Amino acid sequence: MVGVCLTGIGLLHVTITLRARQTVADDLLSVDALLFLIATLSSYFALRVQGTARLHWLERIADATFIVAMLLLTAACFIITYALNG
């Protein structure tokens, strides 16, 4: 998913350069890549941890950040689609 965000940022910069339009979509995708990284790392550490309480805490962090990142990715897609086609 981080690769999708990076590809989107690259394509967006090419489009912005050609059309001379600015959007917040590349900023959203950058934050989104960080959220996917947090979700991945917390999921990884949840698999490695021994304590049950810490396991559930890391699982909740992984779930929440993944869902927020997916929603943010969807919002960025809408911004890219409608801001650049308008």
Secondary structure, DSSP 8 states (H G I E B T S, - for coil): -HHHHHHHHHHHHHHHHHHT---SHHHHHHHHHHHHHHHHHHHHHHHH---HHHHHHHHHHHHHHHHHHHHHHHHHHHHHHHHHH-
